[in-house]
């Protein structure tokens, strides 16, 4: 089974050529993160991505996504 690479997927979705540019596209990335099936990616990769782009632990992102889903499911689902 080939594992997905969240860095590559996000780069393609937002049209970013270089991985090093990702932290400069936080808003676009956040919109895409809310649509992705994050369970399809390895936890260590999600942790690395979260730190690299948002400078927070992955658990923080999960908490925010859970809170958003509780408030308005349409914000997180598409």
The 8 nearest C-alpha neighbors of each residue, nearest first, counted from 0:
[[1, 2, 3, 39, 40, 41, 4, 38],
 [2, 0, 3, 4, 40, 39, 41, 5],
 [3, 1, 0, 4, 40, 41, 39, 5],
 [2, 4, 40, 5, 1, 39, 8, 41],
 [3, 5, 7, 6, 8, 2, 40, 44],
 [6, 4, 8, 7, 9, 3, 40, 45],
 [5, 7, 9, 4, 8, 10, 48, 18],
 [8, 6, 10, 5, 4, 9, 11, 18],
 [7, 9, 5, 11, 10, 6, 12, 4],
 [10, 8, 12, 11, 6, 7, 5, 13],
 [9, 11, 15, 7, 8, 13, 12, 14],
 [12, 10, 14, 8, 9, 13, 7, 15],
 [13, 11, 9, 10, 14, 8, 31, 15],
 [12, 14, 10, 11, 15, 9, 27, 28],
 [15, 13, 11, 12, 10, 16, 9, 17],
 [14, 16, 10, 13, 17, 11, 20, 21],
 [17, 15, 14, 10, 18, 20, 11, 19],
 [18, 16, 19, 20, 15, 21, 10, 14],
 [17, 19, 20, 21, 16, 10, 6, 15],
 [18, 20, 17, 21, 22, 23, 16, 51],
 [21, 19, 18, 17, 23, 22, 15, 24],
 [20, 22, 23, 24, 18, 19, 52, 15],
 [23, 21, 52, 24, 20, 25, 53, 51],
 [22, 24, 21, 20, 25, 52, 19, 26],
 [25, 23, 21, 22, 27, 26, 28, 20],
 [24, 26, 28, 27, 22, 23, 29, 52],
 [27, 25, 29, 28, 24, 30, 23, 31],
 [26, 28, 30, 29, 24, 25, 31, 13],
 [27, 29, 25, 31, 26, 30, 32, 24],
 [28, 30, 32, 26, 31, 27, 25, 33],
 [31, 29, 27, 28, 33, 32, 26, 34],
 [30, 32, 28, 34, 33, 29, 35, 27],
 [33, 31, 29, 35, 34, 30, 28, 37],
 [32, 34, 75, 31, 30, 35, 29, 76],
 [35, 33, 31, 32, 76, 77, 75, 36],
 [36, 34, 32, 37, 33, 31, 39, 38],
 [37, 35, 38, 39, 34, 40, 32, 33],
 [36, 38, 39, 35, 40, 32, 45, 41],
 [37, 39, 40, 36, 41, 42, 35, 45],
 [40, 38, 37, 36, 41, 3, 2, 35],
 [39, 41, 38, 37, 3, 42, 45, 5],
 [42, 40, 44, 43, 45, 39, 38, 2],
 [41, 43, 45, 44, 46, 40, 38, 57],
 [42, 44, 46, 45, 41, 47, 40, 48],
 [43, 45, 47, 41, 46, 42, 48, 40],
 [46, 44, 48, 42, 47, 43, 49, 41],
 [45, 47, 57, 43, 49, 44, 48, 42],
 [46, 48, 44, 50, 45, 49, 51, 43],
 [49, 47, 45, 51, 50, 46, 52, 44],
 [48, 50, 46, 57, 53, 47, 52, 51],
 [51, 49, 54, 55, 47, 48, 53, 52],
 [50, 52, 48, 49, 54, 47, 53, 22],
 [53, 51, 22, 49, 50, 54, 48, 21],
 [52, 54, 49, 55, 50, 51, 22, 25],
 [55, 53, 50, 51, 52, 49, 56, 48],
 [56, 54, 50, 53, 49, 57, 59, 60],
 [57, 55, 58, 59, 50, 49, 46, 54],
 [56, 58, 46, 60, 59, 49, 61, 45],
 [59, 57, 61, 56, 60, 62, 46, 55],
 [60, 58, 62, 57, 61, 56, 63, 55],
 [61, 59, 63, 57, 62, 58, 64, 56],
 [60, 62, 58, 64, 59, 63, 65, 57],
 [63, 61, 59, 65, 60, 64, 58, 66],
 [62, 64, 66, 60, 65, 61, 67, 59],
 [63, 65, 67, 61, 66, 62, 60, 68],
 [66, 64, 62, 68, 63, 67, 61, 69],
 [65, 67, 63, 69, 64, 68, 62, 70],
 [68, 66, 64, 70, 69, 65, 71, 63],
 [69, 67, 72, 65, 71, 70, 66, 75],
 [68, 70, 66, 67, 71, 65, 72, 64],
 [71, 69, 67, 68, 66, 72, 74, 65],
 [72, 70, 68, 73, 74, 69, 67, 75],
 [71, 73, 68, 74, 75, 76, 69, 70],
 [72, 74, 76, 71, 75, 77, 68, 70],
 [75, 73, 72, 71, 76, 67, 68, 33],
 [76, 74, 33, 73, 72, 68, 34, 77],
 [77, 75, 73, 74, 34, 72, 33, 68],
 [76, 34, 75, 73, 74, 33, 72, 35]]
